[in-house]
Amino acid sequence: MVEDRIIATYLIETAFPLEYAAEVMAGEQSTGTFVSVPGETPELKEKHAARVIEVKELEAVSQPSLPHAKIPKGVHTPVYTRGIVKLSFPLQNIGLSLPNLMTMVAGNLYELNEFSGLRLLDIDLPDSFARKYPGPQFGIEGTRKLAGVYDRPMIGTIVKPSIGLKTDEYGPLVRALAEAGIDFIKDDELCADPPCAPFEQRVKVVMEEINRAADKTGKKVMYAFNITGDIDELKRKHDIVYEAGGTCIMVSINSVGLNAVEYLRRYSQLPIHGHRNQWGALSRYPMLGFGFAAYQKLCRLAGVDHLHTNGLNSKFAESNDSVVQSIKDCLTPLFGGYTVMPVLSSAQWAASAIPTYEAVRSVDVIHLAGGGILAHPDGPNAGVLSMIKGWEAAVKGIPLEQYAKRHPELARAIQKFAN
């Protein structure tokens, strides 16, 4: 990686020649505009212009993916060509700035009418960004140390119902889960500081139960409290959790913005559980928005320690191939480190471990199961144990039904959830 350049990779669709469209992108996001202007000297362009370094043609389609796309003059039956474009941006245009990085590699590109499709797939950054942004503080290793869980996935769940529980209703639920031996519990993203369960009161009730269980068992459950809110609330809520003995905080990344996450990272003494809700708006349409490879790098720069990826065969509109690649992206070192723990969730149960491990060959994940634990016919204790046994079967390469013959909690999970 050239130290003074930023490389961004895009998928585009256009009725214009790909090379021309790529030059339009480079000009719009650096020195150019729709006409030459005074001061746009060759010397300035040499120093500050973005460069097109690769154009690779893919397939062509007869209909545009997005509306209001411009077509070349004189063309009555346009063909829309897709391609991969790589642009190289001078670092000196923005300096080491995460918000201005976003402006440069995304910015107005999505609005250019030469394009009927445009998606940021990936981004490669100079190592100097790692000197400015320290990235995840705890990552996989630090999270495992705090939770005391090694050599297997961290098994977790989400408080359900998502919203509406009163403060005193959290105690029995957390008590049952802690006594069941669960590793991790998180607030739902919908529950931050509602009148029915005010944040400070909720932290007090939850931590009383977690600490009481830890005194009995020696194991302290990691609970990710949702501190999402205005910027001036982030530190106050972080401090409430930390002073209560909590070991994790959660923030909705897209709600507060990457710079607010980075602001939180600067003083946080706890792992930051990054929830990506609203991700579908950025990614669901394949010819628009962001690819996860780019997104997760930006989140790591901001400093999240855990990042949601969805799980296999989930309720969300994402292919298994995409989920697998997202998990692998999180597990791929950035800047020689910057580890981030993938968080798998949505319609998960014990059997989900089998295809997950076969695809990623790693146990460095937080595997969340809501109904897969709480709705187990023999209660949450059996639900937690069924998840652990599902992963044991996966790692050992033993078919789930065969392993279930010696583990009744797994057999009961199969009876409940397999159909």
C-alpha positions as CSV (number, residue, x, y, z in Angstrom):
1,M,0.0,0.0,0.0
2,V,1.4,3.4,-1.0
3,E,1.6,5.4,2.1
4,D,0.0,8.6,0.7
5,R,-2.8,7.0,-1.3
6,I,-6.3,5.6,-0.4
7,I,-7.7,3.0,-2.8
8,A,-11.5,2.6,-3.1
9,T,-13.1,-0.2,-5.1
10,Y,-16.6,0.3,-6.6
11,L,-19.2,-1.7,-8.5
12,I,-20.8,0.6,-11.1
13,E,-23.5,0.5,-13.8
14,T,-23.7,3.0,-16.5
15,A,-24.9,3.6,-20.1
16,F,-21.6,5.5,-20.8
17,P,-18.3,3.9,-21.5
18,L,-16.8,2.5,-18.3
19,E,-13.6,4.4,-18.6
20,Y,-15.4,7.7,-19.1
21,A,-17.7,7.0,-16.1
22,A,-14.7,6.2,-13.9
23,E,-13.1,9.5,-14.9
24,V,-16.3,11.3,-13.9
25,M,-16.1,9.6,-10.5
26,A,-12.5,10.6,-10.0
27,G,-13.1,14.2,-11.0
28,E,-16.3,14.6,-8.9
29,Q,-14.5,13.4,-5.7
30,S,-11.3,15.4,-6.2
31,T,-10.4,18.3,-8.3
32,G,-13.0,18.3,-11.1
33,T,-16.4,19.6,-11.7
34,F,-18.7,19.7,-14.8
35,V,-16.6,22.3,-16.5
36,S,-13.0,23.5,-16.2
37,V,-12.6,26.3,-13.7
38,P,-9.8,28.9,-13.1
39,G,-7.1,27.5,-10.9
40,E,-7.5,24.0,-12.1
41,T,-3.9,23.9,-13.2
42,P,-1.9,20.8,-14.4
43,E,0.2,21.2,-11.2
44,L,-2.9,21.2,-8.9
45,K,-4.4,18.1,-10.7
46,E,-1.1,16.2,-10.5
47,K,-1.0,16.8,-6.8
48,H,-4.7,16.4,-5.8
49,A,-6.6,14.6,-8.5
50,A,-7.9,11.1,-7.9
51,R,-6.6,8.5,-10.4
52,V,-8.4,5.7,-12.1
53,I,-6.1,2.7,-11.6
54,E,-8.4,-0.2,-12.7
55,V,-11.5,-0.7,-14.8
56,K,-12.9,-4.2,-15.3
57,E,-15.9,-4.8,-17.4
58,L,-18.6,-7.2,-16.2
59,E,-22.0,-8.0,-17.7
60,A,-24.4,-5.7,-19.5
61,V,-28.1,-5.3,-18.8
62,S,-30.9,-3.8,-20.8
63,Q,-32.7,-2.0,-18.0
64,P,-31.2,0.5,-15.5
65,S,-31.0,-0.6,-11.8
66,L,-31.8,2.9,-10.5
67,P,-34.1,5.6,-11.9
68,H,-33.2,9.0,-13.4
69,A,-30.0,7.7,-15.0
70,K,-28.6,9.8,-17.9
71,I,-27.9,8.2,-21.3
72,P,-25.5,9.4,-23.9
73,K,-26.8,11.9,-26.5
74,G,-28.1,10.2,-29.7
75,V,-28.5,6.8,-28.0
76,H,-32.1,5.5,-28.2
77,T,-31.7,2.0,-27.0
78,P,-29.1,2.2,-24.2
79,V,-27.2,-0.8,-22.8
80,Y,-26.1,-0.5,-19.2
81,T,-22.7,-1.9,-18.5
82,R,-21.5,-3.0,-15.1
83,G,-17.9,-2.9,-14.0
84,I,-15.4,-2.8,-11.2
85,V,-13.6,0.5,-10.8
86,K,-10.7,1.2,-8.5
87,L,-9.8,4.8,-7.7
88,S,-6.7,6.1,-5.9
89,F,-7.1,9.2,-3.8
90,P,-4.3,11.4,-2.4
91,L,-4.3,11.2,1.4
92,Q,-3.3,14.9,1.5
93,N,-6.8,15.8,0.2
94,I,-8.3,14.9,3.5
95,G,-5.6,14.1,6.0
96,L,-6.2,11.5,8.7
97,S,-9.9,12.2,9.1
98,L,-12.6,9.5,9.3
99,P,-15.5,11.8,8.5
100,N,-13.7,13.4,5.6
101,L,-12.7,10.0,4.4
102,M,-16.4,9.1,4.1
103,T,-17.0,12.3,2.2
104,M,-14.2,11.5,-0.3
105,V,-14.9,7.8,-1.0
106,A,-18.7,8.1,-0.9
107,G,-19.9,11.7,-0.9
108,N,-21.8,12.8,-4.0
109,L,-21.0,9.8,-6.1
110,Y,-24.4,8.2,-5.5
111,E,-26.2,11.2,-7.0
112,L,-24.3,11.4,-10.3
113,N,-26.7,10.9,-13.1
114,E,-24.2,9.1,-15.3
115,F,-24.8,6.1,-13.1
116,S,-27.7,3.7,-12.9
117,G,-25.9,1.8,-10.1
118,L,-23.0,2.5,-7.7
119,R,-21.7,0.6,-4.7
120,L,-18.6,1.1,-2.5
121,L,-17.2,-2.5,-2.2
122,D,-13.9,-2.0,-0.3
123,I,-11.4,0.5,0.8
124,D,-7.6,0.1,1.4
125,L,-6.0,2.6,3.8
126,P,-2.5,3.7,4.5
127,D,-1.0,2.5,7.8
128,S,-0.9,6.1,9.0
129,F,-4.7,5.8,9.7
130,A,-3.8,3.2,12.4
131,R,-1.6,5.8,14.1
132,K,-4.4,8.3,14.2
133,Y,-7.2,5.9,15.1
134,P,-6.2,3.1,17.6
135,G,-9.2,0.9,16.6
136,P,-10.7,-1.8,18.8
137,Q,-9.4,-1.6,22.3
138,F,-10.4,-5.1,23.4
139,G,-11.2,-7.0,20.3
140,I,-11.4,-10.8,20.4
141,E,-8.7,-11.5,23.0
142,G,-9.8,-8.7,25.4
143,T,-13.4,-9.7,25.2
144,R,-12.6,-13.4,25.9
145,K,-10.5,-12.4,28.9
146,L,-13.3,-10.2,30.4
147,A,-15.9,-13.0,29.8
148,G,-13.6,-15.8,30.9
149,V,-14.6,-17.9,27.8
150,Y,-11.9,-19.5,25.7
151,D,-11.7,-22.1,22.9
152,R,-15.3,-22.0,22.0
153,P,-17.8,-19.3,20.8
154,M,-19.3,-17.0,23.3
155,I,-23.0,-18.0,23.7
156,G,-25.4,-15.2,24.2
157,T,-28.9,-13.9,23.9
158,I,-30.9,-10.7,23.6
159,V,-33.4,-9.4,26.1
160,K,-36.9,-10.1,24.8
161,P,-39.5,-8.6,24.6
162,S,-37.3,-6.0,22.8
163,I,-39.1,-3.1,24.5
164,G,-41.8,-2.7,27.1
165,L,-40.4,-4.7,30.1
166,K,-40.4,-2.8,33.3
167,T,-37.2,-2.4,35.3
168,D,-38.1,-5.0,37.9
169,E,-38.9,-7.5,35.2
170,Y,-35.2,-7.5,34.1
171,G,-34.1,-9.1,37.4
172,P,-35.7,-12.5,37.1
173,L,-34.8,-12.8,33.4
174,V,-31.1,-12.0,33.9
175,R,-31.0,-14.2,37.0
176,A,-32.3,-17.2,35.1
177,L,-29.9,-16.6,32.2
178,A,-26.9,-16.1,34.5
179,E,-27.7,-19.2,36.4
180,A,-28.0,-21.1,33.1
181,G,-24.4,-20.4,32.5
182,I,-24.8,-18.0,29.6
183,D,-21.7,-16.0,28.5
184,F,-23.3,-12.8,27.1
185,I,-26.5,-10.9,27.2
186,K,-27.4,-7.7,25.3
187,D,-30.1,-5.1,25.3
188,D,-32.2,-5.0,22.2
189,E,-31.3,-2.0,20.0
190,L,-34.8,-0.7,20.6
191,C,-34.3,-0.4,24.3
192,A,-32.0,2.5,25.3
193,D,-33.5,4.7,28.0
194,P,-37.3,4.2,27.9
195,P,-39.6,5.5,30.7
196,C,-40.7,1.9,31.4
197,A,-37.1,0.9,32.2
198,P,-34.9,4.0,32.7
199,F,-31.2,3.3,31.9
200,E,-29.7,4.0,35.3
201,Q,-32.3,1.9,37.1
202,R,-31.9,-0.9,34.5
203,V,-28.2,-1.0,35.0
204,K,-28.6,-1.3,38.8
205,V,-31.0,-4.2,38.6
206,V,-29.1,-6.1,36.0
207,M,-25.7,-5.7,37.6
208,E,-27.1,-6.8,41.0
209,E,-28.2,-10.1,39.5
210,I,-25.0,-10.6,37.5
211,N,-22.8,-9.9,40.5
212,R,-25.0,-12.1,42.7
213,A,-24.6,-15.0,40.2
214,A,-20.9,-14.4,39.9
215,D,-20.5,-14.7,43.6
216,K,-22.1,-18.1,43.4
217,T,-20.5,-19.5,40.3
218,G,-17.3,-17.5,39.8
219,K,-18.4,-16.5,36.3
220,K,-19.4,-12.9,35.5
221,V,-21.8,-12.7,32.6
222,M,-21.0,-10.0,30.0
223,Y,-24.0,-7.7,29.5
224,A,-24.0,-5.1,26.7
225,F,-26.0,-2.2,27.9
226,N,-27.4,0.0,25.1
227,I,-26.0,3.5,25.6
228,T,-27.1,4.8,22.2
229,G,-28.1,8.5,22.6
230,D,-26.9,12.0,22.0
231,I,-23.2,12.5,22.1
232,D,-23.3,14.1,25.6
233,E,-25.1,11.0,26.9
234,L,-22.4,8.5,25.7
235,K,-19.8,9.3,28.4
236,R,-22.4,9.6,31.2
237,K,-24.0,6.3,30.4
238,H,-20.6,4.6,29.9
239,D,-19.6,5.8,33.3
240,I,-22.8,4.5,34.9
241,V,-22.1,1.0,33.5
242,Y,-18.4,1.0,34.4
243,E,-19.0,2.2,38.0
244,A,-21.6,-0.5,38.4
245,G,-19.1,-3.2,37.5
246,G,-20.4,-3.8,34.0
247,T,-18.1,-5.2,31.3
248,C,-19.6,-4.1,28.0
249,I,-21.5,-1.2,26.3
250,M,-23.5,-1.3,23.1
251,V,-24.0,1.5,20.5
252,S,-26.1,1.6,17.3
253,I,-23.3,2.7,14.9
254,N,-25.5,4.1,12.2
255,S,-27.7,6.0,14.6
256,V,-24.9,7.9,16.3
257,G,-22.4,8.0,13.4
258,L,-18.9,6.8,13.1
259,N,-17.4,9.9,14.7
260,A,-19.5,9.5,17.8
261,V,-18.3,5.9,18.1
262,E,-14.7,7.2,17.7
263,Y,-15.4,9.8,20.4
264,L,-16.7,7.1,22.7
265,R,-13.7,4.9,22.0
266,R,-11.3,7.6,23.2
267,Y,-12.4,7.3,26.8
268,S,-14.2,4.0,27.0
269,Q,-12.8,1.5,29.5
270,L,-15.2,-1.2,28.2
271,P,-15.6,-3.2,25.0
272,I,-17.9,-1.5,22.5
273,H,-20.5,-3.8,21.0
274,G,-21.3,-2.4,17.6
275,H,-24.8,-2.9,16.4
276,R,-25.4,-2.2,12.7
277,N,-29.2,-1.7,12.6
278,Q,-30.2,0.2,9.5
279,W,-27.6,-1.8,7.6
280,G,-30.2,-3.0,5.1
281,A,-30.8,0.6,4.0
282,L,-27.1,0.8,3.1
283,S,-26.7,-2.6,1.6
284,R,-29.8,-4.5,0.6
285,Y,-30.0,-3.4,-3.0
286,P,-27.0,-4.9,-4.7
287,M,-26.3,-1.9,-7.1
288,L,-26.4,0.8,-4.4
289,G,-24.8,1.6,-1.1
290,F,-22.0,-0.2,0.7
291,G,-20.4,-3.6,0.7
292,F,-19.6,-5.0,4.2
293,A,-15.9,-5.2,3.5
294,A,-15.7,-1.5,3.3
295,Y,-18.2,-0.9,6.2
296,Q,-16.5,-3.1,8.7
297,K,-13.1,-1.4,8.1
298,L,-14.7,2.0,8.9
299,C,-16.3,0.5,12.0
300,R,-13.0,-0.9,13.1
301,L,-11.3,2.5,12.6
302,A,-13.9,4.0,14.8
303,G,-13.1,1.5,17.5
304,V,-15.9,-1.1,17.8
305,D,-14.8,-4.4,19.5
306,H,-17.8,-6.5,18.3
307,L,-19.7,-6.1,15.1
308,H,-23.0,-7.7,13.9
309,T,-22.9,-9.8,10.8
310,N,-26.2,-11.7,10.8
311,G,-26.2,-15.5,11.1
312,L,-26.8,-18.2,8.6
313,N,-30.4,-19.0,7.6
314,S,-31.6,-15.9,9.4
315,K,-34.8,-14.0,9.2
316,F,-33.1,-11.2,7.4
317,A,-32.8,-10.7,3.6
318,E,-29.1,-11.6,3.2
319,S,-27.7,-14.6,1.5
320,N,-25.7,-17.2,3.5
321,D,-22.7,-16.5,1.2
322,S,-22.8,-12.8,2.2
323,V,-23.0,-13.6,5.9
324,V,-20.1,-16.0,5.7
325,Q,-18.0,-13.4,3.9
326,S,-18.9,-10.8,6.5
327,I,-17.8,-13.1,9.3
328,K,-14.5,-13.7,7.4
329,D,-14.0,-10.0,6.8
330,C,-14.3,-9.4,10.6
331,L,-11.8,-12.1,11.3
332,T,-9.2,-10.8,8.8
333,P,-6.6,-8.6,10.5
334,L,-6.6,-5.0,9.6
335,F,-3.3,-3.0,9.9
336,G,-1.7,-6.2,11.3
337,G,-4.2,-6.4,14.1
338,Y,-7.5,-4.5,14.8
339,T,-9.3,-7.7,15.7
340,V,-13.1,-7.4,15.9
341,M,-15.5,-10.1,17.2
342,P,-18.2,-11.1,14.7
343,V,-21.7,-11.3,16.3
344,L,-24.1,-13.8,14.8
345,S,-27.8,-13.5,15.4
346,S,-31.3,-13.8,14.0
347,A,-33.2,-17.1,14.1
348,Q,-30.2,-19.0,15.5
349,W,-30.3,-22.2,17.5
350,A,-28.0,-25.1,18.3
351,A,-28.0,-26.5,14.7
352,S,-26.8,-23.2,13.3
353,A,-23.3,-24.0,14.6
354,I,-22.8,-26.8,12.0
355,P,-23.0,-24.8,8.7
356,T,-21.4,-21.8,10.5
357,Y,-18.3,-23.7,11.5
358,E,-18.1,-25.6,8.2
359,A,-18.0,-22.2,6.4
360,V,-15.7,-20.1,8.6
361,R,-13.6,-22.7,10.5
362,S,-13.4,-20.4,13.5
363,V,-14.9,-20.3,17.0
364,D,-14.0,-16.6,17.5
365,V,-17.7,-15.4,17.3
366,I,-20.4,-14.3,19.7
367,H,-23.4,-16.5,18.8
368,L,-26.7,-15.0,19.9
369,A,-29.8,-17.0,20.1
370,G,-33.0,-15.4,21.4
371,G,-35.8,-18.0,20.9
372,G,-33.1,-20.7,20.5
373,I,-32.3,-20.3,24.1
374,L,-35.3,-18.7,25.8
375,A,-37.9,-21.0,24.0
376,H,-36.0,-24.2,24.6
377,P,-38.7,-26.7,25.9
378,D,-36.6,-27.5,29.0
379,G,-35.8,-23.8,29.8
380,P,-32.9,-21.5,29.3
381,N,-30.4,-23.7,31.1
382,A,-31.0,-26.4,28.5
383,G,-31.1,-23.8,25.8
384,V,-27.6,-22.5,26.6
385,L,-26.2,-26.0,26.9
386,S,-27.8,-27.0,23.6
387,M,-25.9,-24.2,21.9
388,I,-22.6,-25.3,23.5
389,K,-23.2,-28.9,22.5
390,G,-24.1,-27.8,19.0
391,W,-20.7,-26.1,18.6
392,E,-19.0,-29.1,20.1
393,A,-20.6,-31.3,17.4
394,A,-19.6,-28.8,14.7
395,V,-15.9,-28.6,15.8
396,K,-15.7,-32.4,16.2
397,G,-17.3,-33.0,12.8
398,I,-20.0,-35.2,14.4
399,P,-23.5,-35.1,12.8
400,L,-25.9,-33.2,15.1
401,E,-28.4,-36.1,15.4
402,Q,-25.7,-38.5,16.3
403,Y,-24.3,-36.1,19.0
404,A,-27.8,-35.5,20.3
405,K,-28.1,-39.2,21.3
406,R,-25.7,-38.5,24.2
407,H,-27.0,-35.0,25.0
408,P,-30.7,-34.7,25.7
409,E,-30.8,-30.9,25.7
410,L,-29.6,-31.0,22.1
411,A,-32.1,-33.7,21.2
412,R,-34.9,-31.6,22.6
413,A,-33.7,-28.5,20.7
414,I,-33.9,-30.6,17.5
415,Q,-37.4,-31.6,18.3
416,K,-38.4,-28.0,19.0
417,F,-36.7,-26.1,16.3
418,A,-35.7,-28.4,13.4
419,N,-39.1,-28.0,11.7
